Amino acid sequence: MALSAQQIPRWLNSVKLGSFISAAQLTKGFLRPGKTWSHGSSALPQMSSDDCFLQRGFKTYRTSSLWNSSQSANLSRQETNSAPSTVLPSVNVQSQKTQKIPSCEPELSLEELDDLPPLSPLEPVSEEEAIRIIADPPLPPTSFTLRDYVDHSETLKKLVLLGVDLSKIEKHPDAANLLLRLDFAKDIKEILLFLKDLGIEDNQLGTFLTKNYAIFSEDLENLKTRVAYLHSKKFSKAEVAQMVRNAPFLLNFSVERLDNRLGFFQKELELSVKKTRELVVRLPRLLTGSLEPVKENMKVYRLELGFKHNEIQHMITRIPKMLTANKRKLTETFDYVHNVMSIPHHIIVKFPQVFNTKLFKIKERHLFLTYLGRAQYDPAKPNYVSLDKLVSIPDEIFCEEIAKASVQDFEKFLKTL
């Protein structure tokens, strides 16, 4: 009994190949309905390209359940019992030796290749195929460094090209989890464009992002809203850019917090709006850091060091760092300048940079001037030495203009201390 064109697809369904071989492809390679193959026929018809496709399908997309022994046996018995003289077309050993099989490669279009089902992960492969498989090295399940993930992450690669120092970022336990989840095009690109528009230069992005990688977790609209708030408070674009560069975490804080901080400094220091704005532009980390050191230092200046409120205002607007300086350093410097060098409050107020100078430097120069008999800090007397020159000029100029001695003499004196 011959297999008709209508029976062929149903037969293929039984062996799970009908999903990618249509009846039209098969009928090209078989005889038309009404004709049969004679058992033991010696002449084999010329194979068409569709026959090649059929053989390729059987070879490449077979599964472990397709050709197990029980199914093959059952199929053979059904064919033998129903039609002993009729079999599906096949190529016997003798025909393979004498018949040249045409190449099947050019017959498949790109559309047909796309329609082929994907290979199963359980699909057995030959030894030759296994040799050609190149597997990427697996990602380490845990690591103490982001370096292990750079080759696998397009985001990390581009951050490195921007100048981001991953060795510093990886010290924060949450950094790796954040960065490895980000997509550069969707999560990072827009924020980089925002920062550049804000005024952060290309050569500054790496340093900025190394310090504030957490900006990638911020919503872009929130960042724009915070910048708009600063502009509404009369901060210029250049001032905002300067503040963001010097205090990278500035834009991570909400509008409410920024507004509260500005209000605190204006009220606590009794400064005008303009003076308050100038203060935070020069030291923007006043808006991002803790307020406890600020409150403590204000008490120190007023209660322990004895400065008046207007004197404190004058000093901190000249040297904003005095608001966040170490309390111990402040008291030790004041004690030496006021009690040892006998400099009164009103002169210290005029030269507050003395609080921004290392104490050992003040001591060395004062002792050298005392040794030379030139330690005279009263502006009403001759040979007056101002605190500004005492602490700010280089050693060469200090020795030549103030001490009237050579640098070698100064160095010899320091060795005796």
C-alpha positions in Angstrom: 0.0 0.0 0.0 1.4 3.4 -1.0 1.6 6.5 1.3 -0.4 9.3 -0.2 0.4 13.0 0.1 -2.3 13.4 2.8 -0.8 10.5 4.9 2.7 11.8 4.9 2.2 14.8 7.3 0.3 12.5 9.8 3.2 10.1 9.7 5.7 12.9 10.3 3.6 14.1 13.3 4.0 10.7 14.9 7.8 11.2 14.9 7.5 14.9 15.9 9.0 16.4 12.7 5.9 17.9 11.2 6.6 21.2 13.1 9.3 22.3 10.6 8.7 20.1 7.5 5.5 20.9 5.5 3.6 18.5 3.4 4.5 20.6 0.3 8.2 20.0 1.0 7.8 16.3 1.3 5.6 15.8 -1.8 8.3 17.2 -4.0 10.6 14.3 -3.1 8.0 11.5 -3.2 5.9 10.0 -6.0 2.6 11.5 -6.7 -0.6 9.9 -5.3 -1.4 6.6 -6.9 2.2 5.5 -7.5 4.1 3.2 -5.2 7.7 2.2 -4.5 8.5 -1.4 -5.3 10.3 -3.3 -2.6 13.9 -4.0 -3.6 13.9 -1.5 -6.4 17.4 -1.2 -7.8 17.1 2.3 -9.4 16.8 5.2 -7.0 15.4 8.5 -8.3 17.5 11.7 -8.3 17.2 13.4 -4.9 15.7 16.9 -4.8 16.8 19.8 -2.5 13.7 19.1 -0.4 14.9 15.5 0.2 18.2 17.0 1.4 16.2 19.3 3.7 14.3 16.2 5.0 17.5 14.3 5.7 19.1 17.4 7.4 16.0 17.6 9.6 16.2 14.0 10.6 20.0 14.4 11.4 20.1 17.7 13.2 16.8 18.0 15.0 16.3 14.5 16.3 15.5 14.2 20.1 16.2 11.5 22.6 12.5 10.6 22.6 12.3 10.5 18.8 14.4 7.5 18.0 14.4 5.4 21.1 14.3 1.7 20.6 10.7 1.1 21.5 9.3 3.7 19.1 11.5 2.5 16.3 10.5 -1.1 16.9 6.7 -0.3 17.0 7.0 1.8 13.8 8.8 -1.0 12.0 6.2 -3.6 13.0 3.3 -1.3 11.9 4.9 -0.8 8.5 5.7 -4.5 8.0 2.2 -5.6 9.0 0.3 -3.0 7.0 2.3 -2.8 3.8 5.1 -5.4 3.5 6.0 -4.2 -0.1 5.9 -0.5 0.6 8.5 1.5 2.5 9.5 5.2 2.8 12.2 6.3 0.4 15.7 5.7 1.8 19.2 5.5 0.6 20.8 2.1 0.9 24.5 1.4 1.3 25.0 0.5 -2.3 23.3 3.6 -3.6 25.3 5.8 -1.3 28.5 4.6 -2.9 27.3 5.2 -6.5 25.0 8.1 -6.1 26.4 11.6 -5.4 24.2 13.5 -3.0 23.8 17.1 -4.0 24.8 19.9 -1.5 21.9 21.1 0.6 23.4 24.3 1.9 22.3 26.8 -0.8 18.7 25.5 -0.8 17.8 27.1 2.6 16.9 30.7 2.7 17.4 33.0 5.8 13.6 32.9 6.4 13.6 29.1 6.5 16.6 29.1 8.9 14.8 31.5 11.2 11.8 29.2 11.3 13.8 26.2 12.5 13.1 25.3 16.1 15.9 26.1 18.6 18.2 23.3 19.7 17.2 21.7 23.0 19.8 21.9 25.8 19.4 18.1 26.1 20.1 17.6 22.4 23.0 15.1 22.0 25.9 16.5 19.9 28.7 14.6 18.1 32.3 14.7 19.1 33.1 17.0 16.2 30.4 19.4 17.2 31.5 19.4 20.8 35.1 20.3 19.8 33.8 23.4 18.0 31.9 24.7 21.0 33.6 27.7 22.6 32.1 28.4 26.0 32.6 31.8 27.8 34.3 31.6 31.2 31.5 31.5 33.9 30.9 34.5 36.1 32.2 34.0 39.6 29.3 33.5 42.1 31.0 35.7 44.6 33.9 38.1 44.3 35.7 40.8 46.3 36.5 42.9 43.2 34.5 44.3 40.3 37.4 43.5 38.0 36.1 39.9 37.7 32.9 41.2 36.1 34.3 43.9 33.7 34.7 41.5 30.8 31.1 40.4 31.2 29.4 43.8 31.7 29.1 46.4 29.0 28.2 49.0 31.7 31.4 48.4 33.7 33.5 48.6 30.6 32.1 52.0 29.6 32.4 53.3 33.1 36.1 52.4 33.1 36.5 54.2 29.8 34.9 57.3 31.5 37.6 57.2 34.1 35.6 55.7 37.0 37.9 54.0 39.6 36.2 50.7 40.3 38.8 49.8 43.0 37.4 52.6 45.1 33.7 51.9 44.4 34.0 48.2 45.2 34.8 49.1 48.8 31.1 49.9 49.3 29.1 46.6 49.6 26.1 48.0 47.8 28.0 49.3 44.8 28.5 46.1 42.9 24.8 45.1 43.2 23.8 48.5 41.9 26.1 48.8 38.9 25.8 45.2 37.7 22.0 45.6 37.5 22.2 48.8 35.4 21.8 49.0 31.6 24.1 51.6 30.2 21.7 52.8 27.5 18.6 52.9 29.7 19.9 53.7 33.2 23.2 55.6 32.7 23.3 57.5 29.4 20.6 60.0 30.2 22.2 60.9 33.6 25.6 61.4 31.9 24.0 63.8 29.4 22.3 65.6 32.3 25.6 66.0 34.2 27.3 67.3 31.1 24.5 69.8 30.5 24.9 70.8 34.1 28.5 71.8 33.5 30.5 68.7 34.5 33.3 68.3 31.9 34.2 65.0 30.3 37.5 64.8 32.2 35.6 65.4 35.5 32.9 62.7 35.0 35.2 59.8 36.2 36.1 61.5 39.5 32.5 62.6 40.1 31.0 59.1 39.4 33.8 57.4 41.5 32.6 59.5 44.5 28.9 59.4 43.7 28.0 56.2 41.8 24.7 56.3 43.8 23.4 59.0 41.5 22.5 56.2 39.1 19.8 55.1 41.6 18.2 58.6 41.5 15.3 59.5 39.3 16.3 61.8 36.5 13.2 64.0 36.9 14.1 64.5 40.6 17.6 65.6 39.7 16.2 68.2 37.3 13.8 69.4 40.0 16.6 70.0 42.5 18.6 71.9 39.9 15.6 74.0 39.1 15.2 74.7 42.9 18.7 76.0 43.1 18.2 78.2 40.1 15.0 79.6 41.8 17.2 80.7 44.7 19.3 82.8 42.4 22.2 80.4 42.1 23.7 80.8 38.6 24.4 77.9 36.3 28.2 78.3 36.9 27.6 78.3 40.7 25.5 75.2 40.6 28.1 73.4 38.5 30.8 74.4 41.0 28.7 73.2 43.9 28.0 69.9 42.3 31.7 69.3 41.5 32.9 70.2 45.0 30.0 68.3 46.7 29.1 65.4 44.5 26.3 64.2 46.7 24.5 67.5 46.6 21.9 66.5 44.0 21.1 63.2 45.9 19.3 65.3 48.5 15.6 66.3 48.2 14.4 69.9 47.6 13.0 69.9 51.2 16.4 69.1 52.7 18.2 71.7 50.6 15.7 74.3 51.5 16.0 73.4 55.3 19.8 73.7 55.1 19.8 77.1 53.5 17.2 78.3 56.0 19.3 76.9 58.9 22.5 78.8 57.9 20.6 82.0 57.2 18.8 81.9 60.5 21.6 80.5 62.8 24.3 82.9 61.4 21.9 85.8 60.8 23.2 86.2 57.3 21.6 88.0 54.4 20.3 85.9 51.5 23.3 87.0 49.4 25.8 86.1 52.1 24.2 82.7 52.7 24.4 82.0 49.0 28.1 83.0 48.9 28.8 80.8 51.9 27.4 77.6 50.5 28.9 78.2 47.0 32.3 78.4 48.6 31.6 75.3 50.9 28.7 73.4 49.4 29.3 70.4 51.7 27.5 72.5 54.3 24.4 71.4 52.5 25.3 67.7 52.5 27.2 67.1 55.7 26.1 66.7 59.3 25.0 69.8 61.2 26.3 68.7 64.5 29.9 69.9 64.0 28.5 73.3 62.8 26.4 73.7 65.9 29.2 72.6 68.2 31.7 75.0 66.6 29.3 77.9 66.9 29.2 77.3 70.7 32.9 77.0 70.9 33.5 80.4 69.2 30.9 82.1 71.3 31.3 80.5 74.8 34.8 79.1 75.0 36.8 81.4 72.8 34.8 84.5 73.6 34.1 85.9 70.1 31.1 88.1 69.6 28.4 87.2 67.1 29.4 89.8 64.5 33.0 88.6 64.8 31.9 85.0 64.2 29.9 86.2 61.1 33.0 87.9 59.7 35.3 85.0 60.2 33.1 82.3 58.8 32.3 84.3 55.7 36.0 84.7 55.1 37.0 81.1 56.0 33.8 78.9 55.7 35.8 75.8 56.8 35.8 77.2 60.3 32.3 75.9 60.6 33.3 72.3 60.2 36.9 72.4 61.6 38.0 70.0 64.3 37.0 71.4 67.7 40.3 70.4 69.4 42.3 72.0 66.6 40.3 75.2 67.0 40.9 75.5 70.7 44.6 74.6 70.6 45.3 77.2 67.8 43.4 79.9 69.6 45.1 79.1 72.9 48.6 79.4 71.3 47.9 82.5 69.2 45.9 84.4 71.9 47.7 83.3 75.1 51.3 82.5 74.0 51.7 85.1 71.2 49.5 87.6 73.0 47.3 88.5 70.0 43.9 90.0 70.9 40.5 88.9 69.6 40.1 91.9 67.2 43.4 91.1 65.4 42.5 87.4 65.1 39.2 88.4 63.6 41.0 90.3 60.9 43.1 87.2 60.0 40.9 84.2 60.5 43.1 82.1 58.2 45.2 81.4 61.2 42.5 78.8 62.1 43.1 77.2 58.7 46.9 76.7 59.3 48.7 73.8 60.9 49.7 74.7 64.5 53.3 73.4 64.2 53.9 75.9 61.4 52.7 78.8 63.6 54.9 77.6 66.5 58.1 77.2 64.3 57.9 80.6 62.8 56.9 82.4 66.1 59.8 80.8 68.0 62.2 81.7 65.2 61.0 85.4 65.3 61.3 85.3 69.1 64.8 84.0 68.9 65.7 86.9 66.5 63.8 89.5 68.6 61.3 90.2 65.8 58.1 88.7 67.3 56.1 91.9 67.2 52.4 91.6 66.4 51.1 95.0 67.5 50.2 97.0 64.4 50.7 100.3 66.4 54.5 99.5 67.0 57.5 99.3 64.6 58.5 96.1 62.8 54.9 94.9 62.9 54.3 91.3 61.7 50.8 90.5 60.5 49.2 87.1 61.1 48.5 86.9 57.4 52.2 87.0 56.4 53.2 84.8 59.4 51.1 81.9 58.2 50.5 82.2 54.5 53.9 83.0 52.7 56.5 80.4 51.8 59.6 79.9 53.9 61.9 81.7 51.5 59.8 84.9 51.6 59.2 84.6 55.3 63.0 84.4 56.0 63.9 87.2 53.6 61.1 89.8 54.4 60.0 89.0 58.0 62.9 87.3 59.8 65.7 89.0 57.8 67.6 85.8 57.8 68.5 83.0 55.4 66.6 79.8 54.9 69.7 77.9 56.1 69.6 79.7 59.4 65.9 78.9 59.8 66.5 75.2 59.1 69.4 75.1 61.6 67.2 76.6 64.2 64.5 74.1 63.7 67.0 71.3 64.3 67.5 72.7 67.8 63.8 72.4 68.8 
